């Protein structure tokens, strides 16, 4: 399970394969109720991703990832077929990131979306069949889809990753005087999506890069080696499944780059994904893009996303100096059922500490270092498995109804 290691990529780019999706999505008609100047709400943070509870056409709340990288509101899972009454539905063929062909989905027009004082009318919603992409299993929290462009285009959005709160400001009422510890980063908006220019250092060479600012991706950074011949993984690298898109698995290599610089902010030894071209070819075909910057980097800031003035405003928070870590055990952990603290081993990597200790796929976790895993969150489990090289992990798992013990030491694999 990658979602709580740094490299989980929930990349929800959707590309048209027919005329129904080729046009620009409807992104107007969101407003604040009662002419409010702003609306503030708490959010759940799952695998560094912001998750907000929206209602569609008066439905019960659906948990949606708040994602600058998604155009239309996207529904990937419904609790039951009658959970939402969608209006004006038609079939479409869609293609997203991943190695497989597209899938058949449904496009619905004229929907009402709401969250507290946020209300949106005449919204398009794209629905893909359940289990095409299981976001809940990837983030360890029940997630039904994603929302983004239609809100970011209408409001100035302030995300406080330290307090888990988001504020939505009416741009006409927003007055901001910059503080000394805040910095403005220019945004370039292309087809409703935000891009920033940064500098990466690889093999001692500084390389300017154009990156999608993607709040729906929990990686720190991914870079496309095909976009610039100087972009390549380091000597210490690992092939891996980087995440999942609508069109299947995203495969590639995980490594580190020497330095990442955005404005005056810089980070060393950043864990970076280098996806295979077959996984992300559609994404980099447009806009001369070199990759994406994700939540593992900007969760280290309090962020103001201001499309109306094409800028980000960043202020360091208490996470700024945290090191970039990657799994040191060789296992990916997945919930057995979303929302329940029951976990299994989904992947055991070759030549890893976990494999050498005899752990197997589908082993059900019972305890780690004396702590019952049913009392732990997925985040706590995966954080423990990447905490410090040389740390001893004592783990108990159920296998075929029997309790099995294993022990290994964490070690750097990237």
FITINU-593601 format. One record per residue (C-alpha): residue in one letter; x, y, z. Coordinates in Angstrom, 1 decimal. Example, Ala and Ser with C-alpha at 12.3 -4.5 7.8 and 13.67 -1.06 7.14 Angstrom:
REM residues 2
<fido aa="A" xx="12.3" yy="-4.5" zz="7.8"/>
<fido aa="S" xx="13.7" yy="-1.1" zz="7.1"/>
REM end
This chain:
REM residues 414
<fido aa="X" xx="0.0" yy="0.0" zz="0.0"/>
<fido aa="X" xx="1.6" yy="3.2" zz="-1.1"/>
<fido aa="X" xx="-0.8" yy="5.8" zz="0.0"/>
<fido aa="X" xx="0.9" yy="6.5" zz="3.3"/>
<fido aa="X" xx="4.4" yy="6.2" zz="2.0"/>
<fido aa="X" xx="5.4" yy="9.3" zz="0.2"/>
<fido aa="X" xx="5.0" yy="8.0" zz="-3.2"/>
<fido aa="X" xx="1.4" yy="7.2" zz="-3.5"/>
<fido aa="X" xx="0.0" yy="8.8" zz="-6.6"/>
<fido aa="X" xx="-3.7" yy="9.2" zz="-6.9"/>
<fido aa="X" xx="-3.6" yy="10.8" zz="-10.3"/>
<fido aa="X" xx="-7.0" yy="11.5" zz="-11.6"/>
<fido aa="X" xx="-6.3" yy="13.1" zz="-15.0"/>
<fido aa="X" xx="-9.1" yy="12.2" zz="-17.4"/>
<fido aa="X" xx="-8.7" yy="12.5" zz="-21.1"/>
<fido aa="X" xx="-11.5" yy="12.6" zz="-23.7"/>
<fido aa="X" xx="-11.8" yy="9.8" zz="-26.2"/>
<fido aa="X" xx="-15.0" yy="11.2" zz="-27.7"/>
<fido aa="X" xx="-16.6" yy="14.6" zz="-28.3"/>
<fido aa="X" xx="-18.7" yy="14.5" zz="-25.2"/>
<fido aa="X" xx="-15.7" yy="15.1" zz="-23.0"/>
<fido aa="X" xx="-13.6" yy="17.2" zz="-25.4"/>
<fido aa="X" xx="-15.2" yy="20.5" zz="-24.5"/>
<fido aa="X" xx="-14.3" yy="22.6" zz="-21.5"/>
<fido aa="X" xx="-16.2" yy="21.5" zz="-18.4"/>
<fido aa="X" xx="-18.8" yy="23.7" zz="-16.9"/>
<fido aa="X" xx="-17.0" yy="25.5" zz="-14.1"/>
<fido aa="X" xx="-19.3" yy="28.4" zz="-13.2"/>
<fido aa="X" xx="-22.3" yy="28.8" zz="-10.8"/>
<fido aa="X" xx="-20.5" yy="28.0" zz="-7.5"/>
<fido aa="X" xx="-21.2" yy="30.6" zz="-4.9"/>
<fido aa="X" xx="-21.3" yy="31.3" zz="-1.2"/>
<fido aa="X" xx="-24.7" yy="31.3" zz="0.4"/>
<fido aa="X" xx="-26.1" yy="34.4" zz="2.0"/>
<fido aa="X" xx="-23.5" yy="36.6" zz="0.3"/>
<fido aa="X" xx="-20.8" yy="35.5" zz="2.8"/>
<fido aa="X" xx="-17.3" yy="36.8" zz="2.4"/>
<fido aa="X" xx="-15.8" yy="33.4" zz="3.1"/>
<fido aa="X" xx="-16.6" yy="30.0" zz="4.4"/>
<fido aa="X" xx="-14.3" yy="28.0" zz="6.7"/>
<fido aa="X" xx="-14.5" yy="24.2" zz="7.2"/>
<fido aa="X" xx="-12.5" yy="21.3" zz="8.6"/>
<fido aa="X" xx="-11.2" yy="18.6" zz="6.3"/>
<fido aa="X" xx="-10.0" yy="15.1" zz="6.7"/>
<fido aa="X" xx="-6.4" yy="14.5" zz="5.6"/>
<fido aa="X" xx="-5.8" yy="11.0" zz="4.1"/>
<fido aa="X" xx="-2.4" yy="10.2" zz="2.7"/>
<fido aa="X" xx="-1.7" yy="14.0" zz="2.7"/>
<fido aa="X" xx="-4.7" yy="14.6" zz="0.5"/>
<fido aa="X" xx="-7.6" yy="17.0" zz="1.4"/>
<fido aa="X" xx="-10.9" yy="15.2" zz="1.6"/>
<fido aa="X" xx="-14.2" yy="17.1" zz="1.9"/>
<fido aa="X" xx="-17.8" yy="15.9" zz="2.3"/>
<fido aa="X" xx="-20.0" yy="17.1" zz="-0.6"/>
<fido aa="X" xx="-23.7" yy="16.4" zz="-1.3"/>
<fido aa="X" xx="-24.9" yy="15.9" zz="-4.8"/>
<fido aa="X" xx="-28.6" yy="16.7" zz="-5.5"/>
<fido aa="X" xx="-29.4" yy="16.4" zz="-1.9"/>
<fido aa="X" xx="-27.6" yy="13.0" zz="-1.3"/>
<fido aa="X" xx="-25.9" yy="11.9" zz="1.8"/>
<fido aa="X" xx="-22.3" yy="13.2" zz="2.0"/>
<fido aa="X" xx="-19.8" yy="11.8" zz="-0.4"/>
<fido aa="X" xx="-16.1" yy="12.1" zz="0.4"/>
<fido aa="X" xx="-14.3" yy="13.9" zz="-2.4"/>
<fido aa="X" xx="-10.5" yy="14.6" zz="-2.8"/>
<fido aa="X" xx="-10.0" yy="18.3" zz="-3.3"/>
<fido aa="X" xx="-7.9" yy="18.2" zz="-6.4"/>
<fido aa="X" xx="-6.5" yy="21.0" zz="-8.6"/>
<fido aa="X" xx="-5.6" yy="18.4" zz="-11.2"/>
<fido aa="X" xx="-9.2" yy="17.3" zz="-11.9"/>
<fido aa="X" xx="-11.5" yy="19.2" zz="-14.2"/>
<fido aa="X" xx="-15.0" yy="17.8" zz="-13.8"/>
<fido aa="X" xx="-16.2" yy="16.4" zz="-10.5"/>
<fido aa="X" xx="-15.4" yy="12.8" zz="-10.6"/>
<fido aa="X" xx="-17.3" yy="10.0" zz="-8.8"/>
<fido aa="X" xx="-15.4" yy="6.6" zz="-8.6"/>
<fido aa="X" xx="-17.5" yy="4.8" zz="-6.0"/>
<fido aa="X" xx="-21.1" yy="4.9" zz="-4.8"/>
<fido aa="X" xx="-22.3" yy="3.2" zz="-1.7"/>
<fido aa="X" xx="-25.3" yy="1.8" zz="-3.6"/>
<fido aa="X" xx="-26.9" yy="2.4" zz="-7.1"/>
<fido aa="X" xx="-29.5" yy="4.7" zz="-5.6"/>
<fido aa="X" xx="-27.1" yy="6.8" zz="-3.5"/>
<fido aa="X" xx="-27.3" yy="9.8" zz="-5.9"/>
<fido aa="X" xx="-30.0" yy="10.8" zz="-8.4"/>
<fido aa="X" xx="-28.0" yy="12.1" zz="-11.3"/>
<fido aa="X" xx="-29.6" yy="14.3" zz="-13.9"/>
<fido aa="X" xx="-29.2" yy="14.2" zz="-17.7"/>
<fido aa="X" xx="-27.0" yy="11.1" zz="-17.9"/>
<fido aa="X" xx="-25.3" yy="9.8" zz="-21.1"/>
<fido aa="X" xx="-22.6" yy="7.2" zz="-21.7"/>
<fido aa="X" xx="-19.1" yy="8.3" zz="-22.6"/>
<fido aa="X" xx="-15.7" yy="6.6" zz="-23.2"/>
<fido aa="X" xx="-12.9" yy="7.9" zz="-21.0"/>
<fido aa="X" xx="-9.2" yy="7.5" zz="-20.7"/>
<fido aa="X" xx="-7.1" yy="8.4" zz="-17.8"/>
<fido aa="X" xx="-3.6" yy="7.8" zz="-16.5"/>
<fido aa="X" xx="-2.4" yy="4.2" zz="-16.6"/>
<fido aa="X" xx="-1.3" yy="1.4" zz="-18.8"/>
<fido aa="X" xx="-4.7" yy="0.1" zz="-19.9"/>
<fido aa="X" xx="-7.4" yy="1.1" zz="-22.4"/>
<fido aa="X" xx="-10.1" yy="3.5" zz="-21.5"/>
<fido aa="X" xx="-13.4" yy="2.5" zz="-19.7"/>
<fido aa="X" xx="-17.0" yy="3.3" zz="-20.3"/>
<fido aa="X" xx="-18.4" yy="5.9" zz="-17.9"/>
<fido aa="X" xx="-21.3" yy="8.3" zz="-17.6"/>
<fido aa="X" xx="-21.5" yy="12.1" zz="-17.9"/>
<fido aa="X" xx="-24.2" yy="13.9" zz="-16.0"/>
<fido aa="X" xx="-25.2" yy="17.5" zz="-16.5"/>
<fido aa="X" xx="-27.1" yy="20.0" zz="-14.4"/>
<fido aa="X" xx="-26.3" yy="18.7" zz="-10.9"/>
<fido aa="X" xx="-26.4" yy="20.7" zz="-7.6"/>
<fido aa="X" xx="-23.4" yy="20.2" zz="-5.3"/>
<fido aa="X" xx="-23.1" yy="21.6" zz="-1.8"/>
<fido aa="X" xx="-20.8" yy="21.7" zz="1.2"/>
<fido aa="X" xx="-21.9" yy="24.0" zz="4.0"/>
<fido aa="X" xx="-22.1" yy="27.5" zz="2.5"/>
<fido aa="X" xx="-20.6" yy="26.4" zz="-0.8"/>
<fido aa="X" xx="-23.3" yy="25.8" zz="-3.4"/>
<fido aa="X" xx="-22.9" yy="24.9" zz="-7.0"/>
<fido aa="X" xx="-25.6" yy="24.7" zz="-9.7"/>
<fido aa="X" xx="-25.5" yy="23.2" zz="-13.2"/>
<fido aa="X" xx="-22.4" yy="21.1" zz="-12.5"/>
<fido aa="X" xx="-21.1" yy="18.3" zz="-14.7"/>
<fido aa="X" xx="-20.3" yy="15.1" zz="-12.9"/>
<fido aa="X" xx="-18.3" yy="12.2" zz="-14.5"/>
<fido aa="X" xx="-19.1" yy="8.8" zz="-13.0"/>
<fido aa="X" xx="-16.9" yy="5.8" zz="-13.6"/>
<fido aa="X" xx="-18.0" yy="2.3" zz="-12.6"/>
<fido aa="X" xx="-17.3" yy="1.1" zz="-9.0"/>
<fido aa="X" xx="-14.0" yy="-0.7" zz="-8.7"/>
<fido aa="X" xx="-12.4" yy="0.8" zz="-11.8"/>
<fido aa="X" xx="-10.2" yy="2.7" zz="-9.4"/>
<fido aa="X" xx="-10.5" yy="2.0" zz="-5.7"/>
<fido aa="X" xx="-9.5" yy="5.3" zz="-4.1"/>
<fido aa="X" xx="-10.6" yy="4.1" zz="-0.7"/>
<fido aa="X" xx="-8.1" yy="1.2" zz="-0.7"/>
<fido aa="X" xx="-5.4" yy="3.6" zz="-1.9"/>
<fido aa="X" xx="-5.8" yy="6.3" zz="0.8"/>
<fido aa="X" xx="-7.0" yy="4.1" zz="3.7"/>
<fido aa="X" xx="-10.2" yy="6.2" zz="4.1"/>
<fido aa="X" xx="-13.6" yy="5.9" zz="2.4"/>
<fido aa="X" xx="-13.3" yy="8.2" zz="-0.7"/>
<fido aa="X" xx="-16.0" yy="8.5" zz="-3.4"/>
<fido aa="X" xx="-14.2" yy="10.6" zz="-6.0"/>
<fido aa="X" xx="-12.7" yy="14.1" zz="-6.5"/>
<fido aa="X" xx="-13.6" yy="17.7" zz="-7.1"/>
<fido aa="X" xx="-11.5" yy="20.7" zz="-8.1"/>
<fido aa="X" xx="-11.6" yy="23.1" zz="-11.0"/>
<fido aa="X" xx="-15.2" yy="24.3" zz="-10.6"/>
<fido aa="X" xx="-14.3" yy="25.5" zz="-7.0"/>
<fido aa="X" xx="-10.8" yy="26.8" zz="-7.6"/>
<fido aa="X" xx="-12.0" yy="29.0" zz="-10.5"/>
<fido aa="X" xx="-14.6" yy="30.7" zz="-8.3"/>
<fido aa="X" xx="-12.9" yy="31.2" zz="-4.9"/>
<fido aa="X" xx="-9.6" yy="32.0" zz="-3.4"/>
<fido aa="X" xx="-8.8" yy="28.8" zz="-1.4"/>
<fido aa="X" xx="-6.7" yy="28.8" zz="1.7"/>
<fido aa="X" xx="-5.5" yy="25.4" zz="2.9"/>
<fido aa="X" xx="-4.0" yy="25.0" zz="6.4"/>
<fido aa="X" xx="-2.3" yy="21.6" zz="6.4"/>
<fido aa="X" xx="-1.4" yy="22.1" zz="10.1"/>
<fido aa="X" xx="-4.9" yy="22.6" zz="11.4"/>
<fido aa="X" xx="-6.7" yy="20.7" zz="8.7"/>
<fido aa="X" xx="-8.9" yy="23.6" zz="7.8"/>
<fido aa="X" xx="-9.9" yy="25.2" zz="4.4"/>
<fido aa="X" xx="-11.3" yy="28.6" zz="3.7"/>
<fido aa="X" xx="-13.1" yy="29.6" zz="0.6"/>
<fido aa="X" xx="-12.9" yy="33.4" zz="0.0"/>
<fido aa="X" xx="-15.0" yy="35.5" zz="-2.4"/>
<fido aa="X" xx="-12.3" yy="37.1" zz="-4.6"/>
<fido aa="X" xx="-14.1" yy="40.4" zz="-4.6"/>
<fido aa="X" xx="-14.0" yy="40.6" zz="-0.8"/>
<fido aa="X" xx="-10.5" yy="39.1" zz="-0.3"/>
<fido aa="X" xx="-8.0" yy="41.5" zz="1.1"/>
<fido aa="X" xx="-4.5" yy="40.2" zz="1.7"/>
<fido aa="X" xx="-1.5" yy="42.0" zz="3.0"/>
<fido aa="X" xx="1.6" yy="39.8" zz="2.7"/>
<fido aa="X" xx="3.5" yy="39.0" zz="5.8"/>
<fido aa="X" xx="7.3" yy="38.8" zz="5.9"/>
<fido aa="X" xx="7.3" yy="35.0" zz="6.1"/>
<fido aa="X" xx="5.0" yy="34.6" zz="3.1"/>
<fido aa="X" xx="6.1" yy="34.4" zz="-0.5"/>
<fido aa="X" xx="4.2" yy="34.7" zz="-3.8"/>
<fido aa="X" xx="4.7" yy="32.0" zz="-6.5"/>
<fido aa="X" xx="3.3" yy="32.8" zz="-9.9"/>
<fido aa="X" xx="0.7" yy="30.4" zz="-11.4"/>
<fido aa="X" xx="0.1" yy="29.8" zz="-15.0"/>
<fido aa="X" xx="-3.4" yy="28.6" zz="-15.7"/>
<fido aa="X" xx="-3.8" yy="26.3" zz="-18.8"/>
<fido aa="X" xx="-7.3" yy="24.9" zz="-19.5"/>
<fido aa="X" xx="-8.2" yy="25.6" zz="-15.9"/>
<fido aa="X" xx="-5.2" yy="23.8" zz="-14.3"/>
<fido aa="X" xx="-2.4" yy="25.5" zz="-12.4"/>
<fido aa="X" xx="1.3" yy="25.2" zz="-13.3"/>
<fido aa="X" xx="4.4" yy="26.5" zz="-11.6"/>
<fido aa="X" xx="8.0" yy="26.8" zz="-12.7"/>
<fido aa="X" xx="10.6" yy="25.3" zz="-10.4"/>
<fido aa="X" xx="14.2" yy="24.1" zz="-10.6"/>
<fido aa="X" xx="15.5" yy="20.6" zz="-9.9"/>
<fido aa="X" xx="19.1" yy="19.6" zz="-9.5"/>
<fido aa="X" xx="20.0" yy="16.2" zz="-11.0"/>
<fido aa="X" xx="23.6" yy="15.0" zz="-11.3"/>
<fido aa="X" xx="24.8" yy="18.5" zz="-10.3"/>
<fido aa="X" xx="22.8" yy="20.2" zz="-13.1"/>
<fido aa="X" xx="20.1" yy="22.7" zz="-12.5"/>
<fido aa="X" xx="17.1" yy="22.1" zz="-14.7"/>
<fido aa="X" xx="14.1" yy="24.5" zz="-15.0"/>
<fido aa="X" xx="10.8" yy="22.4" zz="-15.0"/>
<fido aa="X" xx="7.2" yy="23.2" zz="-15.6"/>
<fido aa="X" xx="5.0" yy="21.3" zz="-13.1"/>
<fido aa="X" xx="1.3" yy="20.8" zz="-12.5"/>
<fido aa="X" xx="0.4" yy="22.0" zz="-9.0"/>
<fido aa="X" xx="-1.6" yy="19.0" zz="-8.0"/>
<fido aa="X" xx="-3.3" yy="18.8" zz="-4.6"/>
<fido aa="X" xx="-4.8" yy="15.4" zz="-5.6"/>
<fido aa="X" xx="-1.4" yy="13.7" zz="-5.8"/>
<fido aa="X" xx="0.3" yy="12.6" zz="-2.6"/>
<fido aa="X" xx="3.8" yy="12.2" zz="-4.1"/>
<fido aa="X" xx="6.2" yy="15.0" zz="-3.4"/>
<fido aa="X" xx="7.3" yy="15.1" zz="-7.0"/>
<fido aa="X" xx="7.1" yy="13.2" zz="-10.3"/>
<fido aa="X" xx="9.2" yy="14.0" zz="-13.3"/>
<fido aa="X" xx="9.0" yy="12.7" zz="-16.8"/>
<fido aa="X" xx="12.4" yy="11.6" zz="-18.2"/>
<fido aa="X" xx="11.1" yy="11.9" zz="-21.7"/>
<fido aa="X" xx="10.4" yy="15.6" zz="-21.3"/>
<fido aa="X" xx="14.1" yy="16.5" zz="-20.8"/>
<fido aa="X" xx="17.2" yy="14.3" zz="-21.5"/>
<fido aa="X" xx="18.8" yy="15.6" zz="-18.3"/>
<fido aa="X" xx="15.9" yy="14.2" zz="-16.1"/>
<fido aa="X" xx="16.8" yy="10.7" zz="-14.9"/>
<fido aa="X" xx="16.6" yy="8.6" zz="-11.7"/>
<fido aa="X" xx="19.7" yy="8.4" zz="-9.4"/>
<fido aa="X" xx="21.9" yy="5.3" zz="-9.0"/>
<fido aa="X" xx="19.8" yy="4.1" zz="-6.0"/>
<fido aa="X" xx="16.4" yy="3.4" zz="-7.5"/>
<fido aa="X" xx="13.5" yy="1.0" zz="-7.4"/>
<fido aa="X" xx="11.0" yy="-0.2" zz="-9.9"/>
<fido aa="X" xx="7.5" yy="0.1" zz="-8.5"/>
<fido aa="X" xx="3.8" yy="0.5" zz="-9.0"/>
<fido aa="X" xx="3.5" yy="4.3" zz="-8.4"/>
<fido aa="X" xx="-0.2" yy="4.5" zz="-8.0"/>
<fido aa="X" xx="-3.4" yy="4.0" zz="-10.0"/>
<fido aa="X" xx="-5.4" yy="6.0" zz="-12.5"/>
<fido aa="X" xx="-8.6" yy="5.4" zz="-14.3"/>
<fido aa="X" xx="-6.8" yy="3.4" zz="-17.0"/>
<fido aa="X" xx="-4.9" yy="1.1" zz="-14.6"/>
<fido aa="X" xx="-1.6" yy="1.0" zz="-12.8"/>
<fido aa="X" xx="1.0" yy="3.7" zz="-13.1"/>
<fido aa="X" xx="4.4" yy="2.0" zz="-13.2"/>
<fido aa="X" xx="7.9" yy="3.5" zz="-13.0"/>
<fido aa="X" xx="10.9" yy="4.1" zz="-10.9"/>
<fido aa="X" xx="11.4" yy="5.7" zz="-7.5"/>
<fido aa="X" xx="14.6" yy="7.5" zz="-6.7"/>
<fido aa="X" xx="15.8" yy="10.8" zz="-5.2"/>
<fido aa="X" xx="16.9" yy="14.1" zz="-6.7"/>
<fido aa="X" xx="19.6" yy="16.3" zz="-5.1"/>
<fido aa="X" xx="17.5" yy="19.4" zz="-4.8"/>
<fido aa="X" xx="14.2" yy="21.0" zz="-5.5"/>
<fido aa="X" xx="13.7" yy="24.8" zz="-5.5"/>
<fido aa="X" xx="10.4" yy="26.7" zz="-5.7"/>
<fido aa="X" xx="10.9" yy="30.4" zz="-5.4"/>
<fido aa="X" xx="13.2" yy="30.9" zz="-2.4"/>
<fido aa="X" xx="12.2" yy="27.6" zz="-0.9"/>
<fido aa="X" xx="14.5" yy="24.6" zz="-1.4"/>
<fido aa="X" xx="14.5" yy="21.0" zz="-0.4"/>
<fido aa="X" xx="17.3" yy="18.4" zz="-0.5"/>
<fido aa="X" xx="17.2" yy="14.7" zz="-1.2"/>
<fido aa="X" xx="13.6" yy="14.6" zz="-2.4"/>
<fido aa="X" xx="11.9" yy="11.3" zz="-3.1"/>
<fido aa="X" xx="10.8" yy="11.5" zz="-6.7"/>
<fido aa="X" xx="8.8" yy="9.2" zz="-9.0"/>
<fido aa="X" xx="9.8" yy="8.8" zz="-12.6"/>
<fido aa="X" xx="6.8" yy="7.2" zz="-14.3"/>
<fido aa="X" xx="7.1" yy="5.0" zz="-17.4"/>
<fido aa="X" xx="6.1" yy="6.8" zz="-20.6"/>
<fido aa="X" xx="3.3" yy="4.2" zz="-21.2"/>
<fido aa="X" xx="1.7" yy="5.3" zz="-17.9"/>
<fido aa="X" xx="1.7" yy="9.1" zz="-18.4"/>
<fido aa="X" xx="2.1" yy="9.7" zz="-22.1"/>
<fido aa="X" xx="-1.3" yy="11.5" zz="-22.3"/>
<fido aa="X" xx="-0.5" yy="13.8" zz="-19.4"/>
<fido aa="X" xx="2.8" yy="15.1" zz="-20.8"/>
<fido aa="X" xx="1.6" yy="15.4" zz="-24.4"/>
<fido aa="X" xx="0.2" yy="18.8" zz="-23.6"/>
<fido aa="X" xx="1.6" yy="22.1" zz="-22.4"/>
<fido aa="X" xx="5.3" yy="21.2" zz="-22.4"/>
<fido aa="X" xx="4.9" yy="19.8" zz="-18.9"/>
<fido aa="X" xx="7.8" yy="18.1" zz="-17.1"/>
<fido aa="X" xx="5.8" yy="16.6" zz="-14.3"/>
<fido aa="X" xx="3.8" yy="17.4" zz="-11.1"/>
<fido aa="X" xx="4.4" yy="18.7" zz="-7.6"/>
<fido aa="X" xx="2.2" yy="17.0" zz="-5.0"/>
<fido aa="X" xx="1.0" yy="17.1" zz="-1.4"/>
<fido aa="X" xx="4.1" yy="15.7" zz="0.2"/>
<fido aa="X" xx="5.9" yy="18.9" zz="-0.7"/>
<fido aa="X" xx="3.2" yy="21.5" zz="-0.2"/>
<fido aa="X" xx="1.8" yy="20.0" zz="3.0"/>
<fido aa="X" xx="4.9" yy="21.7" zz="4.5"/>
<fido aa="X" xx="3.2" yy="25.1" zz="3.9"/>
<fido aa="X" xx="0.0" yy="26.9" zz="4.6"/>
<fido aa="X" xx="-1.2" yy="27.5" zz="1.0"/>
<fido aa="X" xx="-3.4" yy="30.2" zz="-0.6"/>
<fido aa="X" xx="-4.4" yy="29.2" zz="-4.1"/>
<fido aa="X" xx="-5.5" yy="32.3" zz="-6.0"/>
<fido aa="X" xx="-6.6" yy="31.7" zz="-9.6"/>
<fido aa="X" xx="-8.0" yy="35.2" zz="-9.9"/>
<fido aa="X" xx="-4.6" yy="36.7" zz="-9.5"/>
<fido aa="X" xx="-2.7" yy="33.7" zz="-10.9"/>
<fido aa="X" xx="-0.6" yy="33.2" zz="-7.8"/>
<fido aa="X" xx="0.2" yy="30.9" zz="-4.8"/>
<fido aa="X" xx="1.0" yy="32.4" zz="-1.4"/>
<fido aa="X" xx="3.1" yy="30.0" zz="0.7"/>
<fido aa="X" xx="4.1" yy="30.2" zz="4.3"/>
<fido aa="X" xx="6.2" yy="27.5" zz="6.0"/>
<fido aa="X" xx="4.6" yy="25.4" zz="8.7"/>
<fido aa="X" xx="5.9" yy="23.0" zz="11.3"/>
<fido aa="X" xx="6.3" yy="20.2" zz="8.7"/>
<fido aa="X" xx="8.8" yy="22.2" zz="6.6"/>
<fido aa="X" xx="12.0" yy="20.6" zz="7.7"/>
<fido aa="X" xx="10.8" yy="17.0" zz="7.9"/>
<fido aa="X" xx="12.9" yy="14.6" zz="5.8"/>
<fido aa="X" xx="11.5" yy="12.9" zz="2.7"/>
<fido aa="X" xx="11.0" yy="9.2" zz="3.5"/>
<fido aa="X" xx="10.2" yy="6.1" zz="1.5"/>
<fido aa="X" xx="9.2" yy="2.6" zz="2.6"/>
<fido aa="X" xx="12.1" yy="0.8" zz="4.2"/>
<fido aa="X" xx="10.3" yy="-2.5" zz="4.8"/>
<fido aa="X" xx="9.4" yy="-3.8" zz="1.3"/>
<fido aa="X" xx="5.7" yy="-4.3" zz="2.0"/>
<fido aa="X" xx="2.6" yy="-2.4" zz="0.9"/>
<fido aa="X" xx="-0.2" yy="-2.5" zz="3.4"/>
<fido aa="X" xx="-3.9" yy="-2.3" zz="2.4"/>
<fido aa="X" xx="-7.1" yy="-2.1" zz="4.4"/>
<fido aa="X" xx="-9.2" yy="-5.3" zz="4.2"/>
<fido aa="X" xx="-12.3" yy="-3.1" zz="4.3"/>
<fido aa="X" xx="-12.2" yy="0.7" zz="3.9"/>
<fido aa="X" xx="-13.0" yy="2.4" zz="7.2"/>
<fido aa="X" xx="-12.2" yy="-0.6" zz="9.4"/>
<fido aa="X" xx="-8.8" yy="-0.9" zz="11.1"/>
<fido aa="X" xx="-8.1" yy="-4.3" zz="9.6"/>
<fido aa="X" xx="-5.1" yy="-4.6" zz="7.3"/>
<fido aa="X" xx="-3.3" yy="-7.1" zz="5.0"/>
<fido aa="X" xx="-0.1" yy="-7.2" zz="3.1"/>
<fido aa="X" xx="-0.8" yy="-6.4" zz="-0.5"/>
<fido aa="X" xx="2.7" yy="-6.5" zz="-1.9"/>
<fido aa="X" xx="6.0" yy="-8.0" zz="-0.8"/>
<fido aa="X" xx="9.0" yy="-6.6" zz="-2.8"/>
<fido aa="X" xx="11.8" yy="-8.7" zz="-4.0"/>
<fido aa="X" xx="15.0" yy="-8.7" zz="-2.0"/>
<fido aa="X" xx="13.4" yy="-6.6" zz="0.7"/>
<fido aa="X" xx="13.7" yy="-6.9" zz="4.5"/>
<fido aa="X" xx="10.1" yy="-8.2" zz="4.7"/>
<fido aa="X" xx="10.6" yy="-10.8" zz="2.0"/>
<fido aa="X" xx="13.8" yy="-12.0" zz="3.6"/>
<fido aa="X" xx="11.9" yy="-12.3" zz="6.9"/>
<fido aa="X" xx="9.3" yy="-14.6" zz="5.3"/>
<fido aa="X" xx="6.3" yy="-12.3" zz="5.1"/>
<fido aa="X" xx="3.8" yy="-13.1" zz="2.3"/>
<fido aa="X" xx="1.0" yy="-11.4" zz="0.3"/>
<fido aa="X" xx="-2.4" yy="-11.6" zz="2.1"/>
<fido aa="X" xx="-0.8" yy="-12.0" zz="5.5"/>
<fido aa="X" xx="-3.2" yy="-10.2" zz="7.9"/>
<fido aa="X" xx="-1.5" yy="-7.8" zz="10.3"/>
<fido aa="X" xx="-2.0" yy="-8.4" zz="14.0"/>
<fido aa="X" xx="0.7" yy="-6.3" zz="15.7"/>
<fido aa="X" xx="3.8" yy="-4.3" zz="15.0"/>
<fido aa="X" xx="6.4" yy="-3.8" zz="17.8"/>
<fido aa="X" xx="3.9" yy="-4.9" zz="20.4"/>
<fido aa="X" xx="1.1" yy="-2.5" zz="19.2"/>
<fido aa="X" xx="-2.1" yy="-4.1" zz="17.9"/>
<fido aa="X" xx="-2.7" yy="-2.9" zz="14.4"/>
<fido aa="X" xx="-6.5" yy="-2.7" zz="15.0"/>
<fido aa="X" xx="-5.6" yy="0.3" zz="17.2"/>
<fido aa="X" xx="-3.6" yy="1.9" zz="14.5"/>
<fido aa="X" xx="-4.4" yy="4.0" zz="11.4"/>
<fido aa="X" xx="-2.9" yy="3.1" zz="8.0"/>
<fido aa="X" xx="-0.8" yy="6.3" zz="8.3"/>
<fido aa="X" xx="0.6" yy="5.2" zz="11.6"/>
<fido aa="X" xx="1.5" yy="1.7" zz="10.2"/>
<fido aa="X" xx="3.2" yy="3.0" zz="7.1"/>
<fido aa="X" xx="5.0" yy="5.8" zz="9.0"/>
<fido aa="X" xx="6.4" yy="3.1" zz="11.3"/>
<fido aa="X" xx="7.7" yy="1.2" zz="8.3"/>
<fido aa="X" xx="9.7" yy="4.1" zz="7.0"/>
<fido aa="X" xx="10.8" yy="5.7" zz="10.2"/>
<fido aa="X" xx="14.6" yy="5.0" zz="10.5"/>
<fido aa="X" xx="17.1" yy="2.8" zz="8.8"/>
<fido aa="X" xx="18.3" yy="0.1" zz="11.1"/>
<fido aa="X" xx="15.2" yy="0.1" zz="13.3"/>
<fido aa="X" xx="14.0" yy="-3.4" zz="14.3"/>
<fido aa="X" xx="10.5" yy="-4.3" zz="13.3"/>
<fido aa="X" xx="8.8" yy="-7.2" zz="15.1"/>
<fido aa="X" xx="5.6" yy="-8.1" zz="13.4"/>
<fido aa="X" xx="2.9" yy="-10.7" zz="13.9"/>
<fido aa="X" xx="0.5" yy="-11.7" zz="11.2"/>
<fido aa="X" xx="-2.3" yy="-14.2" zz="10.7"/>
<fido aa="X" xx="-1.7" yy="-16.7" zz="8.0"/>
<fido aa="X" xx="-4.2" yy="-19.5" zz="7.3"/>
<fido aa="X" xx="-5.7" yy="-18.9" zz="10.8"/>
<fido aa="X" xx="-2.3" yy="-19.2" zz="12.6"/>
<fido aa="X" xx="-0.3" yy="-16.4" zz="14.2"/>
<fido aa="X" xx="3.1" yy="-16.1" zz="12.6"/>
<fido aa="X" xx="6.0" yy="-14.0" zz="13.9"/>
<fido aa="X" xx="8.7" yy="-12.2" zz="11.9"/>
<fido aa="X" xx="11.5" yy="-9.8" zz="12.5"/>
<fido aa="X" xx="13.6" yy="-7.6" zz="10.3"/>
<fido aa="X" xx="15.5" yy="-4.3" zz="10.2"/>
<fido aa="X" xx="14.4" yy="-1.4" zz="8.1"/>
<fido aa="X" xx="16.9" yy="-0.2" zz="5.5"/>
<fido aa="X" xx="17.1" yy="2.4" zz="2.8"/>
<fido aa="X" xx="16.0" yy="1.0" zz="-0.6"/>
<fido aa="X" xx="15.9" yy="4.4" zz="-2.4"/>
REM end
